[in-house]
Amino acid sequence: MVGTAAALRLATFNIKRGMRPDGEVDLPLLVDACRSLDADVLALQEVIVGDVDTVAILSEALAMTAVFVQAVVARAGGQYGNALLVRGAVGEVEELFFPDDTEPRSAMVATAVVGDADLSIATGHLGLRGQAAGELPVVLAALARRLAPLVVLGDLNLTFPEAAPILEASGFTVVDAGPTFPVRKPNRQLDHVGVVGLTVVGSEVVPLAVSDHRALVVTADRV
């Protein structure tokens, strides 16, 4: 079902390149996993675009519009970064880079039309070892220059007690959904969804057959 302003499914999933627990990348299994989320807005982290274009495969299979921002050159060649897929159209995209992190990181801010909802969306994969606490405000500042409703989602590499004060200080409602990492016995929420101008009506943490993270799906209504 195509999302409308009355009922949007917002999902974030660190796919770990589409890797199964045995270490093998399985793109058909990744497609099935992402399709099962039934998301109107789907943010993906640790995505590979190279000889095999994971973003193009998912975009075609899910019938979603996709954009990609590179973080680093993948060790095996190609690009490694973040993708945003929507059931609708994507407008102006701003790419954000954090090259001085322990590992270079990236994020993006985009406008999108999903059903009859105009959204401004930010997503990314932020730094380890505390760097994310300085990077998240930069992402939120870029998003704040867009029109509401606003959505921020991604693997922020911050726990809920770390992420919530930063998001709330910028006016976001942030979803305390429960642990998302590691997938088998999750003990902390590193993956987050925050909204302005939308009302959260439900959330679910979803274990899937690929990745070391669980996916987070949030249902939101227009205020």
N, C-alpha and C positions, 0 to 999 in steps of 0.2 A: 504493500500500500504506500503510495506516495505521501510523504509527510505534508502536513498543513500547519498553519500557525497554531491550530488548536491542539495538535498532538505531534510533537517532534521526538524522535528517538536519536539521542546523541551518544555516540560510542567512541571510546578510545581504547587502543590495543597495541601494545608493544609486541610486534610479531616475531622478533628475533630471527628475521630473514625467512620466516616460514619453516623453522626447524622443529622437527619432531623430537621427543625425548631421547631417541637413539642417536641424535646428532645429524640426521639426514634432513636436507631441505626437501619439503614436499609441497609443491605449489598447488596441485589439485586439492590437497587436504586444507591448505591455507584458504583457497577460494571457498570451500565448503564451510570452513569456520567463520569467515567473514560474512558469508551469505546468511548464516544462522543468526547473526546479530540483528538482521532486519533493520539496519540503521538508515536514517535519513542524512545524518552527518557522521562520517567515519574518519577518525584520525588514526593514522598508523605510524609507528616508529620502528627504527632499525629495518628500513626497507632498502632493498638492493635494486638498482637500475643499471643493467649492463647488457651483456649478450642476451640474457633473459630479462625482460623488462617487467618486473613484478607489478608496477603501477599500471601499465597498459593491460596486463592480463586481468587484474582485478577490476579495472574500469570497464572493460568489455564484458566480463562475466557477470558483474553486478549491475550493469547498465547505469553507472554513476559517472559524473564528471570528476576528473582527478587533476590535481596539481601536486608537484613534487619540489622540495627544496633540499639540495645536497648539504650534508654536514662535512663529510670527508670523502676522499677517494678510497674505495674498498680495497682491502689487501689483495683480493683476487681479481681486481680490475673493476671498472664501472664506478658507479656512484652509490653512496650510502647515506641515507637521510630520512626525511619525514614526508608523508603523503597525507593529503586531505582529499576525501571523496565525498560528493554530495549528490543527492537525488534532485538535480536541478542544474542551475548555472552558477559559475564562479566568475566574479568580476575582478576588480583590481586586487593584485597580490603584492604584498610587501615582504621581502625576505630579510630576516634578521640573522646575524652571524655572531658567534662568540668564539673567536679563534684562539683566545688566550686561555681557554679552559684546559684542564688536564688532557682532555680529548676534545678537539673542536666540535662545537655544538651549533645547531641551527633551529630556527623557528620561522613561522610565517603568520601573517595577518591577511585575511581575505574577506571580501564581501561575497555574499552568496544569496541566491534566491532559491528557496526550497518550498515547493508548493506555492502558497500565497504568503509565505513568510520571508521578509528581507532580514538577513542576519549579517552580523560582523563576527568573524571567527578567528581565533588565534590558536595555534597548535605548535607543538615542538617537543623536543627531547632535551631536557636541560641537564646541567652538569652534576657530576658527583663531587664528593668531598666538600660540600657546602657551597660550591660555586652557584648552584641553582638559586639560592636565596638572593643573590645579587642580579641574576639574569631574569627571574620572573617579573620584577618590577619594570624592567625594560620592555618586556613583552606586553605587559598590561598597559603601559603608557602608550605604546603604539596602537593597541586595540582601542584605547579611550578616545583616540582621534577619529574613530569611526562612529557611525550612528548605531544606537541600540535598536533591537536587542543585541546583546553581546554574549558570546560564548567563548570560553577558554577551556581547552581540553588537551590532555597529553600525558606523557610520562614526565612528570616534573622532577623526579628524583628527590622529592621532599615528602616526608610523612605528613599525615593529616594535621597533627599539631604544629608542624612547621609551615605547611602551605596555607592553612586556613587564615591565620592572622594577616598574611600578605594579601590574600585575595579579598578578605573582608574589608581591609583598609581602603581598597579601591572600589568598594561598593558591591562586590560579588557575593552571591549566595553560593557557597561551596558545599558539595555533597559528601557527607560522611557515610560512605557506602560500605566500609569494611575492607579488610586486607585484600590486596591484589597481587602481592609478590611474597615469596616464590609460589609458583603455580600449585605445587603439591600440598604444601602446608603453609599457606600464606600467613604472614605475621605482621605486615605493614602495608599501608595504602600508599603507593608511589604514583599511581595513576589517578588523575583528578578531572572533574568537570565542575566549572563554575559558570554562573549565568547572571546577567543583568537584564531586566525587562522580560523575563520568563519566570514561570512558577514551576518549581520541581514537584512532580507528582509521583515519582517512583524511581527506584534505582535497583540495579542488579549487578553483582559481580559474577562473571561467567567463566568457568574453566573450559578450555578448549583443547583440541588434540595437538596443537602446535604452540610453541613459545614457552618461555619460563615465567611469563606474566599471565594473569587472568585479565580478561576484557572487562571494562566497566561500561555499562549501558544506563543512561539516565533518560527518563521520559519527562518532558517539560511542556507546559501549556503557555500560551500567550497571556500576559497580564491583562 
